Amino acid sequence: MLIKSPWLIAVALLLPATLLPQSTDPGSIPQDAISVVQFLSLFSNTDQEVDEALNYIEAKWEPAFTVMAVEMLYLMRRESTTSRLLDILKSKTGQAFGYDMDAWYRWIWSQPEQTISTYPEFKGRLYGLIDPRFQTYFFGRRNATIRLDEVRWGGVRQDGIPPLRSPEMISAAEADYLGNDHVVFGIAVNGDVRAYPKRILAWHEMFTDTVGGQAVAGVYCTLCGTVILYHTNHEGTAHRIGTSGFLYRSNKLMYDQETQSLWSTLYGEPVLGPLVGQDIELESGAVVTTTWGEWKRRHPQTLVLSLDTGHDRNYGEGVAYQDYFGTDELMFIVPGRDMRLKNKDEILALRFPEYPEDQLAISARYLSKHPIHQDEVGSKKLVVLTDRTGGNRVYERQTVWFISYDQDTVLVDTEGITWTQYEDRLVSQDGTTLNRLPFHRSFWFAWHAQFPETRLIH
């Protein structure tokens, strides 16, 4: 049966009651709600409904329709519909990018954000066709600290890249599947030392567990080369997070199971949904990217992920994301690029909540040539130590200035005092302690996309 009435279509397609008037008079339907319905009607199997929708879009066109049209093109497969929609786009915008979605997004993002009032509902209903849980990310969500038109679907459903929940850990002696040169991400929480091989974590992009008596999550954004450790309890609330399936500037967005708010991986805070504005930022920890041989040498009692994850994957070294890691090309573009480094050159990234306007990026290549690097972010003085494998560790230094480091465990300062390096602190021969600071590694393009004003050392 053909549904010609905008009111009936709205009832059929748009569940949020806030979109619909109390009156049953079709004339009282908000224009923005009708626009959403018309765009979604392009998925209809009925030529008449599709033609009516395209005629409406062309006749009622406004600049805010552009991103909706591009998102429809990204998912539609009916050539006659996409061809007509492209013609409308070209006519109304003066741009002739054809099916080059990246070009359309670059053009859209180069201008101030323009969206209709019901754009969140459009996004929820559109991507809800892929996974109904996506609807809750957007329906009625007006609280946002990021541009909603930059939130892009990453190609998977909610937790479609399955996080490892309380994964099985084994001793170093049992981990005969690992070679000494295999890459691992090492953490230490309250003396609980663990290693997460890249070859496993790249398939799951997140683990949640209790480590050192603390509820934590290790979040791996493979697209941006970032592993960040978060303490997931904040002021008495345990946030159970997962992988949303969406990206912001090629950086994965997390979600929390309780409110379905979307969270920034780099900030550790909600960016869309009911938790926005509640002054929530998860405490971050430090993650060392190193080799299994080096981590095991430093920490012979370490635990390490078992291959028995409960999932059937090829966990061979270098298998996951092999093509992506092997080139400098991006899978999802970002608004701007900085050519001082290649897209996927690795940097050590430093930011602290108390100094939100001050960020520092240091090239991993630079650090490999400078085992001791002393700097400051805001008024926080710090030292970056790099071992022979290229693994970085960052500590506060207060008024201390170091002059030598054996790239293992021994440092000497300008006063001739010897210091010993541990994962969580530096300790001088007289017992003075300097604590570890949180940091992470990242691909340059991803850090710059989030923090374009960052200071860079390279």
C-alpha positions in Angstrom: 0.0 0.0 0.0 1.3 3.4 -0.9 1.8 5.8 2.0 1.3 9.3 0.6 0.4 11.2 3.7 3.5 12.9 5.3 1.7 12.3 8.7 1.4 8.6 8.1 5.0 8.3 6.9 6.2 10.3 10.0 4.3 7.9 12.3 5.8 4.9 10.4 9.4 6.1 10.3 10.0 8.6 13.1 9.5 7.1 16.5 10.6 10.0 18.7 7.4 11.6 20.0 9.0 15.0 20.3 9.0 15.2 16.5 5.2 14.8 16.2 2.6 17.3 17.1 -0.3 16.5 19.4 -2.7 17.3 16.7 -3.5 14.8 13.9 -3.6 17.6 11.4 -0.9 16.8 8.7 -0.5 20.5 8.3 0.9 20.9 11.8 3.8 18.5 11.2 7.1 20.5 11.6 8.8 21.1 8.2 12.1 19.6 9.4 10.3 16.4 10.3 8.8 16.2 6.8 12.2 16.7 5.3 13.6 13.8 7.3 10.8 11.6 6.1 11.3 12.6 2.5 15.0 11.8 2.6 14.3 8.4 4.1 11.7 7.7 1.5 14.5 7.5 -1.0 14.9 3.9 0.2 11.4 3.1 -0.9 10.9 0.3 -3.5 8.1 2.3 -5.1 9.2 4.6 -7.9 6.4 7.0 -7.2 7.4 7.6 -3.6 11.0 8.0 -4.6 10.1 10.5 -7.3 7.9 12.5 -4.9 10.7 12.6 -2.4 13.3 13.8 -4.9 10.8 16.4 -6.2 10.3 17.6 -2.6 14.1 17.7 -1.9 14.7 19.7 -5.0 11.8 22.1 -4.5 12.5 22.7 -0.7 16.3 22.6 -0.9 18.3 24.4 1.7 22.0 24.2 2.4 21.4 22.0 5.5 20.2 19.3 3.1 23.7 18.8 1.7 25.1 16.5 4.4 21.9 14.5 4.5 22.1 13.9 0.8 25.7 12.8 1.1 24.9 10.4 3.9 22.1 8.9 1.8 24.4 8.5 -1.2 26.9 6.7 1.0 24.4 4.0 1.8 22.1 3.9 -1.2 22.7 1.4 -4.0 19.8 2.2 -6.4 21.6 3.8 -9.4 18.6 5.8 -10.7 18.0 7.3 -7.3 21.6 8.2 -6.6 22.1 9.7 -10.1 19.1 12.0 -9.7 20.2 13.0 -6.2 23.7 13.8 -7.4 22.2 16.0 -10.1 20.3 17.9 -7.4 23.4 18.2 -5.3 25.4 19.6 -8.2 22.7 22.0 -9.2 22.1 23.3 -5.7 25.7 23.5 -4.4 27.6 24.2 -7.6 30.0 21.4 -6.7 30.6 18.4 -9.1 32.2 15.8 -6.9 30.1 12.9 -8.2 30.5 9.8 -6.0 33.7 11.1 -4.3 32.3 11.1 -0.8 35.7 12.3 0.6 35.5 15.4 -1.6 31.9 16.1 -0.5 32.9 15.8 3.2 35.9 18.0 2.8 33.8 20.7 1.2 31.0 20.4 3.9 33.5 20.6 6.8 35.3 23.6 5.3 32.2 25.6 6.1 30.3 26.4 9.3 28.0 23.5 10.4 24.6 23.6 8.7 22.0 21.1 9.8 18.2 21.1 10.2 16.7 20.8 13.7 15.8 17.1 13.1 19.2 16.1 11.8 19.8 13.9 14.9 16.6 12.0 14.2 17.6 11.7 10.6 20.9 10.2 11.6 19.3 7.9 14.2 16.7 6.5 11.8 19.2 6.2 8.9 21.8 4.2 10.7 19.1 2.5 12.8 18.4 0.6 9.6 21.8 -1.0 10.1 21.6 -1.5 13.9 18.5 -0.4 15.8 20.7 0.4 18.8 22.2 3.3 16.8 18.9 5.2 17.1 19.5 5.9 20.8 22.8 7.6 20.0 21.0 10.3 18.2 17.2 10.5 18.9 16.6 13.6 21.0 20.3 14.2 21.4 20.9 18.0 21.2 23.7 18.1 23.7 26.9 17.8 21.8 30.4 19.2 22.0 31.4 18.1 18.5 29.9 18.7 15.0 27.3 16.1 14.4 27.9 16.1 10.7 31.5 14.8 11.5 30.2 11.7 13.2 30.6 9.0 10.6 29.6 5.4 10.6 32.7 3.1 10.7 31.2 0.2 9.0 30.3 -2.1 12.0 27.4 -2.5 14.4 27.6 -1.7 18.1 30.4 -3.8 19.5 30.7 -5.3 16.0 34.4 -5.2 16.8 34.0 -7.2 20.0 35.7 -5.9 23.1 37.5 -8.4 25.4 35.6 -8.4 28.7 37.7 -9.8 31.6 39.9 -11.7 29.1 41.9 -14.7 30.1 45.5 -13.9 31.1 48.4 -16.3 31.2 52.0 -16.2 32.6 54.9 -15.1 30.5 56.2 -18.7 30.5 52.9 -19.9 29.0 52.9 -17.4 26.2 54.8 -19.5 23.7 52.8 -18.0 20.8 54.7 -14.7 21.1 58.1 -13.9 19.5 60.5 -11.6 21.3 60.1 -9.0 18.5 56.2 -9.0 18.6 54.6 -5.7 19.6 52.8 -5.5 22.9 51.1 -2.7 24.8 52.3 -2.8 28.5 50.5 -1.5 31.5 51.1 -1.5 35.2 48.4 -0.6 37.8 49.2 -0.8 41.5 51.9 -3.4 40.7 49.7 -5.5 38.5 51.7 -5.8 35.3 50.1 -6.9 32.0 50.9 -7.1 28.3 48.4 -6.9 25.5 49.8 -8.1 22.2 49.0 -5.8 19.2 48.3 -8.9 17.1 45.3 -9.7 19.4 44.1 -6.3 20.5 43.9 -5.0 16.9 41.0 -7.5 16.3 39.1 -6.3 19.4 40.1 -2.6 19.9 39.1 -2.6 23.6 39.5 -4.6 26.7 37.7 -4.1 30.0 38.9 -5.7 33.2 39.9 -5.2 36.8 43.7 -4.6 37.0 45.5 -3.8 40.3 42.1 -3.6 42.0 40.9 -0.9 39.5 38.2 -1.1 36.9 39.9 -0.2 33.6 39.5 -0.2 29.9 42.2 -0.2 27.3 40.9 1.5 24.2 42.7 0.8 20.9 41.7 3.0 17.9 43.5 1.1 15.1 42.6 3.9 12.6 44.5 6.5 14.6 47.2 4.3 16.1 46.2 5.1 19.7 46.0 2.9 22.8 44.7 4.7 25.9 44.2 3.2 29.4 41.2 4.6 31.2 40.0 4.1 34.8 36.2 3.6 34.2 34.9 4.5 37.7 34.3 8.2 38.0 33.1 9.7 41.3 31.4 6.5 42.3 29.8 5.7 39.0 31.1 2.6 37.0 30.9 3.4 33.3 30.6 0.3 31.2 31.9 1.3 27.9 32.0 -0.3 24.4 32.7 0.4 20.8 29.9 2.5 19.3 30.5 1.7 15.6 31.0 5.5 14.9 34.0 7.7 14.3 34.8 11.4 14.8 37.7 12.6 12.7 38.8 9.0 12.1 38.9 8.4 15.9 36.6 5.8 17.4 33.8 6.9 19.5 33.0 4.8 22.6 29.5 4.5 24.2 28.4 3.7 27.7 25.8 1.0 28.2 23.7 2.9 30.8 22.9 6.1 28.8 24.1 5.3 25.3 26.0 8.6 25.2 28.9 8.7 22.8 32.4 9.3 24.2 35.6 10.7 22.8 38.5 8.2 22.9 41.1 11.0 23.1 39.4 13.0 25.8 37.8 10.1 27.8 34.6 12.2 28.1 31.1 12.2 26.7 30.6 14.3 23.5 27.0 13.5 22.6 24.1 12.5 24.7 22.7 13.0 28.3 26.1 12.8 30.0 27.5 15.8 28.1 28.0 18.8 30.4 28.2 16.7 33.6 31.9 17.4 34.1 32.9 13.8 33.4 36.4 13.0 32.2 37.9 9.5 32.9 41.3 9.4 34.5 43.9 8.1 32.0 46.9 6.0 32.6 50.1 5.2 30.7 50.6 2.5 28.0 54.1 1.5 26.8 54.4 0.3 23.2 57.3 -2.0 23.2 58.4 -5.5 22.2 57.4 -8.7 24.0 61.1 -9.5 24.7 61.8 -6.2 26.3 58.6 -6.1 28.4 59.2 -9.7 29.6 62.8 -8.8 30.5 61.7 -5.9 32.6 58.7 -7.7 34.0 59.3 -11.5 34.2 56.2 -11.9 36.3 53.9 -10.1 33.8 50.6 -11.6 32.7 49.8 -11.5 29.0 46.6 -12.1 27.0 45.8 -15.7 26.1 45.0 -16.7 22.6 41.9 -18.2 24.0 39.7 -15.1 23.6 36.4 -16.9 22.8 36.6 -15.5 19.3 37.7 -17.1 16.0 40.4 -14.7 14.6 43.7 -15.1 12.8 45.9 -13.7 15.5 49.1 -13.9 13.5 51.6 -11.1 14.0 50.8 -8.2 11.6 47.6 -9.8 10.1 45.0 -7.4 11.5 44.9 -4.1 9.5 47.9 -5.1 7.5 46.9 -3.1 4.4 46.0 0.0 6.4 49.2 0.0 8.5 51.2 -0.6 5.4 50.3 2.7 3.7 50.0 6.3 4.5 46.5 6.5 3.1 43.5 7.1 5.4 40.3 5.0 5.6 38.3 8.0 6.8 39.4 11.5 6.0 39.7 14.3 8.5 39.0 18.0 8.0 42.6 19.2 7.7 46.2 17.8 7.4 49.6 19.1 8.5 52.4 18.1 6.2 55.2 18.4 8.7 54.9 14.7 9.3 53.3 11.9 7.3 49.8 10.9 8.2 50.8 7.8 10.1 54.1 8.9 11.5 53.9 8.0 15.2 54.0 10.7 17.9 54.0 10.7 21.7 50.9 12.7 22.7 50.7 14.7 25.9 47.7 16.6 27.4 46.5 17.1 30.9 43.0 18.1 32.0 44.3 21.0 34.1 45.9 22.6 31.0 43.2 22.1 28.3 44.7 24.7 25.9 48.2 23.2 25.9 49.0 20.0 24.0 52.4 18.6 23.0 53.2 16.1 20.2 56.7 14.6 20.0 57.8 12.6 17.0 58.7 9.0 17.9 61.6 9.3 15.5 62.9 12.3 17.3 62.6 10.5 20.7 64.5 7.5 19.4 67.4 9.8 18.8 67.0 11.7 22.1 66.5 9.1 24.9 66.1 11.9 27.4 63.7 14.7 26.5 62.8 17.3 29.1 59.9 19.6 28.6 56.7 21.0 30.1 53.0 21.2 29.4 51.3 24.1 31.1 53.3 24.4 34.3 53.8 20.6 34.6 57.6 19.8 34.1 58.2 16.3 32.7 60.8 14.0 31.3 60.3 11.5 28.4 62.6 8.5 28.6 63.0 6.2 25.6 64.5 2.7 25.8 66.4 0.8 23.1 63.2 -0.7 21.7 61.7 2.8 21.2 59.4 2.4 24.2 58.5 5.7 25.9 57.8 6.5 29.5 56.9 9.9 30.9 57.5 11.1 34.4 57.2 14.4 36.3 60.6 16.0 37.1 59.7 19.0 39.2 63.0 20.9 39.5 65.2 18.0 38.6 67.3 18.1 35.4 68.6 14.8 34.1 71.9 14.5 32.2 72.2 10.8 31.5 70.0 7.7 31.0 71.3 4.2 30.2 68.0 3.4 28.3 67.3 0.7 30.9 66.8 1.7 34.5 69.5 4.2 35.6 69.5 8.0 35.4 71.8 10.7 36.7 70.8 14.3 37.4 72.9 17.5 37.3 73.6 17.1 41.0 75.2 13.7 40.4 72.4 11.9 42.1 71.5 8.5 40.7 67.9 7.6 40.0 66.2 4.2 39.4 63.4 3.9 36.9 60.3 1.8 37.6 57.1 1.6 35.6 55.2 3.9 38.0 57.9 6.2 39.3 61.5 7.4 39.4 63.3 7.0 42.8 66.5 8.7 43.7 69.2 7.3 45.9 68.0 9.5 48.8 64.4 8.2 48.4 62.9 11.1 46.5 60.1 10.0 44.2 58.9 11.4 40.8 55.6 9.9 39.6 54.6 8.5 36.2 52.5 10.7 34.0 49.7 9.6 31.6 50.5 9.7 27.8 49.9 7.7 24.7 51.1 7.2 21.2 49.2 8.3 18.1 49.4 8.7 14.4 50.2 12.3 13.6 47.1 12.9 11.4 44.7 11.8 14.2 46.3 13.9 16.9 46.5 17.0 14.7 42.9 16.6 13.6 41.7 16.7 17.2 44.3 19.3 18.4 45.3 21.5 15.4 47.0 24.0 17.6 49.3 21.4 19.2 52.9 22.1 19.7 55.1 19.7 17.7 58.7 18.6 18.2 60.1 16.6 15.3 
